Amino acid sequence: MGLNKRKSASVTKGPMPAAEHSQSGKKGTILITGTDSGLGLAFVHKFLSENWIVFAGWILPDSPVRKIDSSALFPVCLDVTDLKSIKTARSEILKRTQSLDILINNAGINPDKDIPLEKLDFDMVQRVLNVNAVGPLRITQQFVGLLRKGSLKRIVNISSEAGSIIDCRRKSWFGYSMSKAALNMQTRLLQNYLGPKGFSVYSAHPGWMRSGMGSPLAAFAPEESADRLYESILEPSRKNKPQFFQLDGKPMRW
Ligand SMILES: NC(=O)c1ccc[n+]([C@@H]2O[C@H](COP(=O)([O-])OP(=O)(O)OC[C@H]3O[C@@H](n4cnc5c(N)ncnc54)[C@H](OP(=O)(O)O)[C@@H]3O)[C@@H](O)[C@H]2O)c1
């Protein structure tokens, strides 16, 4: 869906240069993917309200994130399935900052809910895996250099209870559940690789949300999930906390 809507990379506006961040009293810099709607957009509002400089990836040309009026916000065209788009976005971000403190890999799709084995469309399954599992890895690969120069070095992959193998009860949601299980493995591999270099890599389940992907009947507004995850992500003692956690910071089972 997003690919068709995507335009060539473009810049709308930008925050102050990196050297001025500390002087301006900003808490740090964050890159969030998938900010056209739902949790991603809610994260943008939350981090801006908490005085962060926010780089927000959009794919929808008339994305609401491009209409937010803030000098601390830098919306950038960023399709997680397209390496060229990611590299162009990185170049644009590098004009504004040499470091990132946090990366939130939030972009995701779930078009194969309730489709049974017999009716699976494998192009769609591959697309879900590409956006939800390979997408975050592309983003992390391209931005790990900036994160290495950041003070927090935190990577948060927005996962799901659907990615838990031990608690799996579903009989469908093939692409989505498989993608989130793969994303969880990615979290573990990255922690093993980047942990000794000072990084913390997490998988976070945001709860069942009243977003386009979730349901109007769901438990949480995306804003509530963003508020609660903000606390868990920024917790100073996070290092000794579970690597796969839910929105209140409590552990999830892999
Ligand atoms: N909703 C739930 O109950 C729930 C539960 C557990 C986990 N999650 C996870 O939470 C995250 C956010 O989901 P949400 O509920 O907020 O759903 P959402 O409102 O549909 O948000 C997903 C975002 O990802 C964007 N996106 C899709 N394909 C992309 C691509 N190729 N490159 C960049 N961005 C892309 C979408 O853009 P467009 O809208 O323009 O296509 C949208 O802004 C996802 O990772 C999801 O798996 C959600």
PDBQT file of the ligand as one rigid body, heavy atoms in Angstrom, charges set to zero:
ROOT
HETATM    1  N1  LIG A 301      -2.313  -2.047  16.077  1.00  0.00    +0.000 N 
HETATM    2  C1  LIG A 301      -2.035  -2.994  16.931  1.00  0.00    +0.000 C 
HETATM    3  O1  LIG A 301      -2.904  -3.455  17.680  1.00  0.00    +0.000 OA
HETATM    4  C2  LIG A 301      -0.616  -3.513  17.028  1.00  0.00    +0.000 A 
HETATM    5  C3  LIG A 301      -0.349  -4.566  17.918  1.00  0.00    +0.000 A 
HETATM    6  C4  LIG A 301       0.951  -5.044  18.021  1.00  0.00    +0.000 A 
HETATM    7  C5  LIG A 301       1.950  -4.478  17.265  1.00  0.00    +0.000 A 
HETATM    8  N2  LIG A 301       1.679  -3.445  16.402  1.00  0.00    +0.000 N 
HETATM    9  C6  LIG A 301       2.786  -2.876  15.628  1.00  0.00    +0.000 C 
HETATM   10  O2  LIG A 301       2.849  -1.470  15.867  1.00  0.00    +0.000 OA
HETATM   11  C7  LIG A 301       3.452  -0.819  14.735  1.00  0.00    +0.000 C 
HETATM   12  C8  LIG A 301       2.591   0.366  14.328  1.00  0.00    +0.000 C 
HETATM   13  O3  LIG A 301       1.345  -0.116  13.866  1.00  0.00    +0.000 OA
HETATM   14  P1  LIG A 301      -0.006   0.734  13.954  1.00  0.00    +0.000 P 
HETATM   15  O4  LIG A 301      -0.959  -0.077  14.723  1.00  0.00    +0.000 OA
HETATM   16  O5  LIG A 301       0.301   2.103  14.372  1.00  0.00    +0.000 OA
HETATM   17  O6  LIG A 301      -0.485   0.657  12.430  1.00  0.00    +0.000 OA
HETATM   18  P2  LIG A 301      -0.614   1.756  11.305  1.00  0.00    +0.000 P 
HETATM   19  O7  LIG A 301      -1.428   2.912  11.780  1.00  0.00    +0.000 OA
HETATM   20  O8  LIG A 301      -1.048   1.056  10.072  1.00  0.00    +0.000 OA
HETATM   21  O9  LIG A 301       0.890   2.290  11.154  1.00  0.00    +0.000 OA
HETATM   22  C9  LIG A 301       1.858   1.614  10.411  1.00  0.00    +0.000 C 
HETATM   23  C10 LIG A 301       2.689   2.659   9.704  1.00  0.00    +0.000 C 
HETATM   24  O10 LIG A 301       3.713   2.035   8.918  1.00  0.00    +0.000 OA
HETATM   25  C11 LIG A 301       3.749   2.700   7.665  1.00  0.00    +0.000 C 
HETATM   26  N3  LIG A 301       4.339   1.874   6.615  1.00  0.00    +0.000 N 
HETATM   27  C12 LIG A 301       3.777   0.832   5.950  1.00  0.00    +0.000 A 
HETATM   28  N4  LIG A 301       4.624   0.356   5.034  1.00  0.00    +0.000 NA
HETATM   29  C13 LIG A 301       5.756   1.125   5.112  1.00  0.00    +0.000 A 
HETATM   30  C14 LIG A 301       6.974   1.145   4.408  1.00  0.00    +0.000 A 
HETATM   31  N5  LIG A 301       7.235   0.283   3.409  1.00  0.00    +0.000 N 
HETATM   32  N6  LIG A 301       7.921   2.069   4.761  1.00  0.00    +0.000 NA
HETATM   33  C15 LIG A 301       7.672   2.963   5.740  1.00  0.00    +0.000 A 
HETATM   34  N7  LIG A 301       6.508   3.015   6.423  1.00  0.00    +0.000 NA
HETATM   35  C16 LIG A 301       5.567   2.092   6.108  1.00  0.00    +0.000 A 
HETATM   36  C17 LIG A 301       2.309   3.056   7.366  1.00  0.00    +0.000 C 
HETATM   37  O11 LIG A 301       2.214   4.063   6.383  1.00  0.00    +0.000 OA
HETATM   38  P3  LIG A 301       0.870   4.202   5.493  1.00  0.00    +0.000 P 
HETATM   39  O12 LIG A 301      -0.261   4.303   6.479  1.00  0.00    +0.000 OA
HETATM   40  O13 LIG A 301       1.079   5.445   4.704  1.00  0.00    +0.000 OA
HETATM   41  O14 LIG A 301       0.795   2.973   4.662  1.00  0.00    +0.000 OA
HETATM   42  C18 LIG A 301       1.856   3.517   8.749  1.00  0.00    +0.000 C 
HETATM   43  O15 LIG A 301       2.173   4.871   8.945  1.00  0.00    +0.000 OA
HETATM   44  C19 LIG A 301       3.596  -1.888  13.655  1.00  0.00    +0.000 C 
HETATM   45  O16 LIG A 301       4.920  -2.371  13.615  1.00  0.00    +0.000 OA
HETATM   46  C20 LIG A 301       2.655  -2.983  14.124  1.00  0.00    +0.000 C 
HETATM   47  O17 LIG A 301       3.023  -4.259  13.656  1.00  0.00    +0.000 OA
HETATM   48  C21 LIG A 301       0.424  -2.958  16.264  1.00  0.00    +0.000 A 
ENDROOT
TORSDOF 0
